[in-house]
Amino acid sequence: SVGERNALTAGLALGLGLLFELLALTIVQGATARAIVEVDEGRPITALGAYRLLKGHIRPLVGALVFVAALCAILLSVTFLIALPLVIWLVARWSLLSQVIVLEDSSAFGSLRRSAELARGRFWRVATITVFVVGIALLLGPLLGVALTSLRPASDLAQGNYFGMPSGIAWENYVYIFTETPIGQYMINSLWVTIPTVIGAVSLSLMTGFALAVYGFRSN
């Protein structure tokens, strides 16, 4: 059916988007590591120069990332709740693969073994930093997608170009929103919902925190 095809297309687009986003993050990490080494050794380096130094490492970077992404996707597709802790553990162990490939000239699978060695004994620290960095990257990706979609010309939507780069920048979309729709009322409605929700959540959190800090429980 049309709904199933649209759902499949959206799922594939989401998966590819996440893969390319993680690939970009991996390349940025490698370029940053290379730039730090150049600066530490007293050699001048620019952002473009750091990316140029990655030319010989693109294949192992892509290979290692695709392997990790495919393995995690397979595990999550089998049993999500059971596999999620295992996936987090694997991602934390292998989170240093880009730095290992760039700085030690390692192969794709060799970088996974070396990354696991470096993370051993520092798992929680590495896991915390990894979750934070990947989380920020995954949050910025959808925001960028929303921004591009908001500037997409209507002709792109008519031609089915929902996920690709827009053919042009349609600033008139924002002009239309602020001149032809009751956007002000929509914002007020959002405030009426958001403000009580935030006040209620903060109030409950304060009372819960006070109770946990003042009263003794068996768990604390």
DRENDO-1510 file (C-alpha; in Angstrom, 1 decimal, always signed):
<recs>
REC; n; res; u; v; w
REC; 1; SER; +0.0; +0.0; +0.0 .
REC; 2; VAL; +0.9; +3.7; -0.3 .
REC; 3; GLY; +1.3; +4.0; +3.5 .
REC; 4; GLU; +3.7; +1.0; +3.7 .
REC; 5; ARG; +5.8; +2.4; +0.8 .
REC; 6; ASN; +5.9; +5.8; +2.5 .
REC; 7; ALA; +6.9; +4.3; +5.8 .
REC; 8; LEU; +9.6; +2.2; +4.1 .
REC; 9; THR; +11.0; +5.3; +2.3 .
REC; 10; ALA; +11.0; +7.3; +5.5 .
REC; 11; GLY; +12.7; +4.5; +7.4 .
REC; 12; LEU; +15.4; +4.2; +4.7 .
REC; 13; ALA; +15.9; +7.9; +4.6 .
REC; 14; LEU; +16.2; +8.0; +8.4 .
REC; 15; GLY; +18.7; +5.2; +8.4 .
REC; 16; LEU; +20.8; +6.7; +5.7 .
REC; 17; GLY; +20.7; +10.1; +7.3 .
REC; 18; LEU; +21.9; +8.6; +10.6 .
REC; 19; LEU; +24.7; +6.7; +8.8 .
REC; 20; PHE; +25.9; +9.8; +6.9 .
REC; 21; GLU; +25.7; +11.9; +10.1 .
REC; 22; LEU; +27.8; +9.4; +12.0 .
REC; 23; LEU; +30.3; +9.2; +9.1 .
REC; 24; ALA; +30.6; +13.0; +9.2 .
REC; 25; LEU; +31.2; +12.9; +13.0 .
REC; 26; THR; +33.8; +10.2; +12.5 .
REC; 27; ILE; +35.7; +12.2; +9.9 .
REC; 28; VAL; +35.5; +15.4; +12.1 .
REC; 29; GLN; +37.0; +13.4; +15.0 .
REC; 30; GLY; +39.8; +12.2; +12.8 .
REC; 31; ALA; +40.5; +15.6; +11.4 .
REC; 32; THR; +40.5; +17.1; +14.9 .
REC; 33; ALA; +42.9; +14.5; +16.2 .
REC; 34; ARG; +45.2; +15.1; +13.3 .
REC; 35; ALA; +45.1; +18.9; +13.8 .
REC; 36; ILE; +45.9; +18.5; +17.5 .
REC; 37; VAL; +49.0; +16.5; +16.6 .
REC; 38; GLU; +50.2; +19.1; +14.1 .
REC; 39; VAL; +49.7; +21.9; +16.5 .
REC; 40; ASP; +51.5; +20.0; +19.3 .
REC; 41; GLU; +54.5; +19.4; +17.0 .
REC; 42; GLY; +54.6; +23.1; +16.1 .
REC; 43; ARG; +53.4; +22.8; +12.5 .
REC; 44; PRO; +50.9; +25.3; +11.2 .
REC; 45; ILE; +47.5; +23.7; +10.3 .
REC; 46; THR; +44.2; +24.9; +9.0 .
REC; 47; ALA; +40.8; +23.2; +9.1 .
REC; 48; LEU; +41.0; +22.4; +5.4 .
REC; 49; GLY; +44.6; +21.1; +5.8 .
REC; 50; ALA; +43.5; +18.7; +8.6 .
REC; 51; TYR; +40.8; +17.2; +6.3 .
REC; 52; ARG; +43.3; +16.9; +3.5 .
REC; 53; LEU; +45.6; +14.8; +5.8 .
REC; 54; LEU; +42.7; +12.2; +6.0 .
REC; 55; LYS; +42.9; +11.2; +2.3 .
REC; 56; GLY; +44.7; +8.0; +3.0 .
REC; 57; HIS; +42.4; +7.0; +5.9 .
REC; 58; ILE; +39.0; +7.4; +4.4 .
REC; 59; ARG; +38.6; +3.7; +3.4 .
REC; 60; PRO; +39.3; +2.3; +6.8 .
REC; 61; LEU; +37.2; +5.0; +8.5 .
REC; 62; VAL; +34.2; +4.2; +6.3 .
REC; 63; GLY; +34.8; +0.4; +6.6 .
REC; 64; ALA; +35.0; +0.5; +10.4 .
REC; 65; LEU; +32.0; +2.7; +10.8 .
REC; 66; VAL; +29.8; +0.7; +8.4 .
REC; 67; PHE; +30.7; -2.5; +10.3 .
REC; 68; VAL; +29.9; -1.0; +13.6 .
REC; 69; ALA; +26.6; +0.5; +12.3 .
REC; 70; ALA; +25.5; -2.7; +10.7 .
REC; 71; LEU; +26.3; -4.8; +13.7 .
REC; 72; CYS; +24.4; -2.4; +16.0 .
REC; 73; ALA; +21.5; -2.2; +13.6 .
REC; 74; ILE; +21.2; -6.0; +13.5 .
REC; 75; LEU; +21.4; -6.4; +17.3 .
REC; 76; LEU; +18.7; -3.7; +17.8 .
REC; 77; SER; +16.4; -5.2; +15.2 .
REC; 78; VAL; +16.4; -8.6; +16.9 .
REC; 79; THR; +15.6; -7.5; +20.5 .
REC; 80; PHE; +15.8; -3.8; +21.2 .
REC; 81; LEU; +15.5; -3.7; +25.0 .
REC; 82; ILE; +17.9; -6.6; +25.5 .
REC; 83; ALA; +20.4; -5.5; +22.8 .
REC; 84; LEU; +20.5; -1.8; +23.8 .
REC; 85; PRO; +23.0; -2.2; +26.7 .
REC; 86; LEU; +25.2; -4.3; +24.5 .
REC; 87; VAL; +25.1; -1.8; +21.7 .
REC; 88; ILE; +26.0; +1.0; +24.1 .
REC; 89; TRP; +28.9; -1.1; +25.4 .
REC; 90; LEU; +30.2; -1.8; +21.9 .
REC; 91; VAL; +29.9; +1.8; +20.8 .
REC; 92; ALA; +31.9; +2.9; +23.9 .
REC; 93; ARG; +34.6; +0.3; +23.3 .
REC; 94; TRP; +34.9; +1.3; +19.6 .
REC; 95; SER; +34.4; +5.0; +20.0 .
REC; 96; LEU; +38.1; +5.8; +19.5 .
REC; 97; LEU; +38.4; +4.1; +16.1 .
REC; 98; SER; +38.7; +7.3; +14.1 .
REC; 99; GLN; +41.6; +8.6; +16.3 .
REC; 100; VAL; +43.3; +5.2; +16.1 .
REC; 101; ILE; +43.1; +5.0; +12.3 .
REC; 102; VAL; +44.3; +8.6; +11.8 .
REC; 103; LEU; +47.1; +8.6; +14.4 .
REC; 104; GLU; +48.3; +5.0; +14.3 .
REC; 105; ASP; +47.6; +4.3; +10.6 .
REC; 106; SER; +45.5; +1.2; +11.6 .
REC; 107; SER; +43.2; -0.9; +9.5 .
REC; 108; ALA; +39.4; -0.9; +10.0 .
REC; 109; PHE; +39.3; -4.0; +12.1 .
REC; 110; GLY; +42.6; -3.3; +13.7 .
REC; 111; SER; +41.2; +0.0; +14.9 .
REC; 112; LEU; +38.4; -1.8; +16.7 .
REC; 113; ARG; +40.8; -4.0; +18.6 .
REC; 114; ARG; +43.0; -1.0; +19.5 .
REC; 115; SER; +40.1; +1.2; +20.5 .
REC; 116; ALA; +38.9; -1.6; +22.9 .
REC; 117; GLU; +42.4; -1.7; +24.4 .
REC; 118; LEU; +42.5; +2.0; +25.0 .
REC; 119; ALA; +39.0; +2.1; +26.5 .
REC; 120; ARG; +39.7; -0.8; +28.9 .
REC; 121; GLY; +39.8; +0.5; +32.4 .
REC; 122; ARG; +38.2; +3.8; +31.4 .
REC; 123; PHE; +34.9; +2.5; +30.2 .
REC; 124; TRP; +32.6; +4.9; +32.1 .
REC; 125; ARG; +34.5; +8.0; +31.2 .
REC; 126; VAL; +34.7; +7.0; +27.6 .
REC; 127; ALA; +31.1; +6.0; +27.5 .
REC; 128; THR; +29.9; +9.3; +29.1 .
REC; 129; ILE; +31.9; +11.4; +26.6 .
REC; 130; THR; +30.7; +9.2; +23.7 .
REC; 131; VAL; +27.1; +9.4; +24.6 .
REC; 132; PHE; +27.3; +13.1; +25.1 .
REC; 133; VAL; +29.1; +13.8; +21.7 .
REC; 134; VAL; +26.9; +11.3; +19.7 .
REC; 135; GLY; +23.8; +12.7; +21.4 .
REC; 136; ILE; +24.6; +16.2; +20.4 .
REC; 137; ALA; +25.4; +15.2; +16.9 .
REC; 138; LEU; +22.1; +13.2; +16.6 .
REC; 139; LEU; +20.2; +16.2; +17.9 .
REC; 140; LEU; +21.8; +18.7; +15.5 .
REC; 141; GLY; +21.1; +16.4; +12.5 .
REC; 142; PRO; +17.3; +16.6; +12.7 .
REC; 143; LEU; +17.5; +20.3; +13.5 .
REC; 144; LEU; +19.5; +20.9; +10.3 .
REC; 145; GLY; +17.0; +18.7; +8.4 .
REC; 146; VAL; +14.0; +20.8; +9.8 .
REC; 147; ALA; +15.8; +24.0; +8.8 .
REC; 148; LEU; +16.5; +22.7; +5.2 .
REC; 149; THR; +12.9; +21.5; +4.9 .
REC; 150; SER; +11.5; +24.8; +6.0 .
REC; 151; LEU; +13.4; +26.5; +3.2 .
REC; 152; ARG; +12.5; +24.0; +0.6 .
REC; 153; PRO; +10.6; +25.3; -2.5 .
REC; 154; ALA; +7.1; +23.9; -3.1 .
REC; 155; SER; +8.4; +22.6; -6.4 .
REC; 156; ASP; +10.7; +20.2; -4.6 .
REC; 157; LEU; +7.8; +18.7; -2.7 .
REC; 158; ALA; +5.7; +18.4; -5.8 .
REC; 159; GLN; +8.5; +16.5; -7.5 .
REC; 160; GLY; +9.0; +14.2; -4.5 .
REC; 161; ASN; +12.2; +15.7; -3.3 .
REC; 162; TYR; +11.5; +15.4; +0.4 .
REC; 163; PHE; +14.9; +14.4; +1.8 .
REC; 164; GLY; +17.5; +15.6; -0.7 .
REC; 165; MET; +19.2; +19.0; -0.9 .
REC; 166; PRO; +16.7; +21.7; -1.8 .
REC; 167; SER; +16.9; +23.1; -5.3 .
REC; 168; GLY; +16.8; +26.6; -4.0 .
REC; 169; ILE; +16.2; +28.7; -0.8 .
REC; 170; ALA; +12.6; +29.7; -0.4 .
REC; 171; TRP; +12.6; +32.5; +2.1 .
REC; 172; GLU; +9.1; +33.3; +1.1 .
REC; 173; ASN; +8.0; +30.3; +3.2 .
REC; 174; TYR; +8.7; +32.3; +6.3 .
REC; 175; VAL; +7.1; +35.4; +4.8 .
REC; 176; TYR; +4.0; +33.3; +4.2 .
REC; 177; ILE; +4.0; +31.9; +7.8 .
REC; 178; PHE; +4.2; +35.4; +9.4 .
REC; 179; THR; +1.8; +37.1; +7.1 .
REC; 180; GLU; -0.8; +34.6; +6.1 .
REC; 181; THR; -1.2; +32.3; +9.2 .
REC; 182; PRO; -2.1; +33.1; +12.8 .
REC; 183; ILE; +1.4; +32.2; +14.0 .
REC; 184; GLY; +1.1; +34.5; +17.0 .
REC; 185; GLN; -1.9; +32.5; +18.3 .
REC; 186; TYR; -0.1; +29.3; +17.7 .
REC; 187; MET; +2.9; +30.5; +19.8 .
REC; 188; ILE; +0.5; +31.6; +22.6 .
REC; 189; ASN; -1.2; +28.2; +22.6 .
REC; 190; SER; +2.3; +26.6; +22.9 .
REC; 191; LEU; +3.1; +28.8; +25.9 .
REC; 192; TRP; -0.2; +27.9; +27.6 .
REC; 193; VAL; +0.8; +24.2; +27.3 .
REC; 194; THR; +4.6; +24.5; +27.9 .
REC; 195; ILE; +4.7; +26.9; +30.9 .
REC; 196; PRO; +2.4; +24.9; +33.2 .
REC; 197; THR; +4.1; +21.7; +32.2 .
REC; 198; VAL; +7.6; +23.1; +33.0 .
REC; 199; ILE; +6.4; +24.6; +36.4 .
REC; 200; GLY; +4.7; +21.3; +37.3 .
REC; 201; ALA; +7.8; +19.2; +36.4 .
REC; 202; VAL; +10.2; +21.5; +38.3 .
REC; 203; SER; +7.9; +21.6; +41.3 .
REC; 204; LEU; +7.6; +17.8; +41.5 .
REC; 205; SER; +11.4; +17.4; +41.0 .
REC; 206; LEU; +12.1; +19.9; +43.8 .
REC; 207; MET; +9.8; +18.0; +46.2 .
REC; 208; THR; +11.3; +14.7; +45.2 .
REC; 209; GLY; +14.8; +16.0; +45.6 .
REC; 210; PHE; +14.0; +17.4; +49.0 .
REC; 211; ALA; +12.6; +14.1; +50.2 .
REC; 212; LEU; +15.6; +12.1; +48.9 .
REC; 213; ALA; +18.0; +14.6; +50.5 .
REC; 214; VAL; +16.4; +14.9; +53.9 .
REC; 215; TYR; +14.7; +11.6; +54.6 .
REC; 216; GLY; +16.6; +8.3; +54.9 .
REC; 217; PHE; +15.7; +5.4; +52.6 .
REC; 218; ARG; +17.0; +1.9; +52.4 .
REC; 219; SER; +18.4; +2.6; +48.9 .
REC; 220; ASN; +20.4; +5.7; +50.0 .
</recs>
